[in-house]
Amino acid sequence: MWVDTVVAFEPGRYMHAIKNLSQAEDYFHDHFDGSDGLPATAVMPASLIVEGMAQTAGLLVGSVNQFKEKVILAKIQRVELDEDAVPGQCLKYEAQLTRVDTAGAATEGVVLRLDHHDGEWQEIGRISLMFSHIDNNMSGREFPEHNFVFGENFKNLLRVSGMDIFDD
């Protein structure tokens, strides 16, 4: 899970999620570890920032049909990250739905960073993603009936964020 909580949500329109960055997280220990001769610097890998946005936007896309369809990331259209994120900071993913149909959806989003020293959110990136509803795929592949995309971890994330929107 690359998001900790959902802080704003309007089904079919937008979702905002938060990720707190802690030095205790494993990925900080190897990225960048100083083995290249440069000073060791703990930086969140850009791929994990993209994954945080993909999870936020994927939940937004899944909410359109009450999580009855399996939604997967189909394409990363654009990623622009201007600055790094380091331990002690907080990221906010703001995803907006720009298109949705039976085949899939498109989202636009911004990544903001909060440095607790200055207390202000700063935009550090923009990410555009496309998703596929694999239940409606045209490949002819069969997928399991149960929704393996929106499993218990995502359901729990939404519940602790105050959104118990599943028909269990």
C-alpha positions in Angstrom: 0.0 0.0 0.0 1.5 3.3 -1.1 -1.3 5.5 0.5 -2.1 5.7 4.2 -5.5 7.4 4.1 -8.1 9.0 1.9 -8.8 12.6 2.9 -11.2 13.7 0.2 -13.5 11.7 -2.2 -16.3 12.5 -4.5 -17.3 9.3 -6.4 -16.8 9.6 -10.2 -14.9 12.9 -9.8 -11.9 13.0 -7.6 -10.0 11.4 -4.7 -7.2 12.8 -2.5 -5.0 10.4 -0.5 -2.1 10.9 1.9 1.2 9.0 2.2 3.4 9.8 5.3 7.1 9.1 4.6 8.9 7.5 7.5 12.6 6.7 7.8 11.5 3.2 9.0 10.3 2.3 5.5 12.6 -0.2 3.8 12.9 1.5 0.4 14.6 4.5 2.0 17.5 2.3 3.2 18.8 1.5 -0.3 17.8 4.6 -2.2 20.5 6.2 -2.4 22.8 4.2 -0.1 26.1 6.0 -0.9 27.6 3.0 -2.7 28.2 5.2 -5.8 30.6 7.4 -3.9 28.1 10.2 -3.4 26.7 11.0 0.1 23.9 8.6 1.2 20.5 10.3 0.7 17.2 8.7 1.5 14.8 9.5 -1.4 11.5 7.9 -2.2 11.9 6.2 -5.6 9.9 7.9 -8.4 8.3 4.6 -9.3 6.7 4.4 -5.8 5.4 7.9 -6.1 3.8 6.8 -9.4 2.4 3.7 -7.7 0.8 5.9 -4.9 -0.9 7.9 -7.6 -2.0 4.7 -9.4 -3.5 3.3 -6.2 -5.3 6.6 -5.5 -6.6 6.9 -9.1 -7.4 3.2 -9.3 -9.6 3.5 -6.2 -11.3 6.5 -7.8 -11.9 4.5 -11.1 -13.1 1.4 -9.1 -15.6 3.6 -7.2 -17.5 4.4 -10.4 -19.1 1.0 -10.5 -19.0 0.3 -6.7 -15.8 -1.8 -7.1 -17.7 -4.5 -9.0 -15.1 -4.4 -11.9 -11.5 -5.3 -11.8 -9.5 -2.2 -12.6 -5.8 -2.4 -13.6 -3.3 0.2 -14.6 -3.0 0.0 -18.4 -0.8 2.9 -19.3 1.3 5.7 -17.8 0.7 8.5 -20.1 2.8 11.2 -18.4 4.9 11.6 -15.4 6.7 14.8 -14.4 8.3 14.9 -11.0 10.1 18.1 -10.3 11.5 17.4 -6.8 12.3 14.6 -4.4 10.4 13.4 -1.4 12.3 12.4 1.7 11.6 10.9 5.2 9.6 13.2 7.5 7.6 14.6 4.6 4.1 13.8 3.5 2.8 13.3 0.0 -0.8 14.1 -1.1 -2.1 12.5 -4.3 -4.9 14.4 -6.0 -6.5 12.3 -8.7 -9.3 13.5 -11.0 -11.3 11.3 -13.4 -11.2 12.7 -16.9 -12.8 9.9 -18.9 -14.6 6.7 -18.1 -16.4 4.1 -20.3 -16.9 0.3 -20.4 -13.3 -0.3 -21.5 -11.6 1.8 -18.9 -10.8 5.2 -17.7 -8.3 8.1 -17.7 -7.1 10.2 -14.8 -5.1 13.3 -14.3 -3.3 14.0 -11.0 -1.0 16.2 -9.1 1.5 15.2 -6.3 2.0 17.6 -3.5 4.6 17.5 -0.8 4.3 18.8 2.8 7.6 19.6 4.6 6.6 19.9 8.2 9.3 22.5 8.7 7.5 25.1 6.5 4.0 23.7 6.8 2.9 24.3 3.3 1.9 21.9 0.5 4.0 22.3 -2.7 3.2 20.7 -6.0 6.1 18.5 -7.0 4.6 16.6 -9.9 1.9 15.7 -12.4 0.8 12.2 -13.5 -1.6 11.1 -16.2 -2.8 7.4 -16.1 -5.1 5.1 -18.1 -6.9 2.1 -16.5 -8.5 -0.9 -18.1 -11.7 -2.7 -16.8 -10.3 -6.2 -17.4 -13.7 -7.8 -16.9 -14.5 -6.1 -20.3 -11.2 -6.9 -22.0 -11.1 -7.9 -25.6 -8.2 -10.3 -25.3 -10.4 -13.3 -24.7 -8.6 -14.1 -21.4 -10.6 -15.3 -18.5 -10.0 -13.8 -15.1 -11.1 -15.2 -11.7 -14.6 -14.2 -10.6 -13.5 -12.7 -7.3 -12.1 -9.1 -7.4 -8.4 -9.7 -6.8 -7.6 -6.1 -7.5 -9.7 -4.5 -4.7 -8.8 -6.9 -1.9 -9.0 -6.5 1.8 -6.1 -4.1 2.1 -7.9 -1.5 -0.1 -11.2 -2.2 1.6 -9.6 -1.6 5.0 -7.9 1.6 3.7 -11.3 3.0 2.7 -13.0 1.9 5.9 -10.4 3.6 8.2 -10.8 6.7 6.0 -14.5 6.7 6.9 -15.8 5.2 3.6 -17.4 1.9 4.2 -18.8 1.6 0.6 -18.6 -2.1 0.0 -21.6 -4.5 -0.1 -19.9 -7.4 1.7 
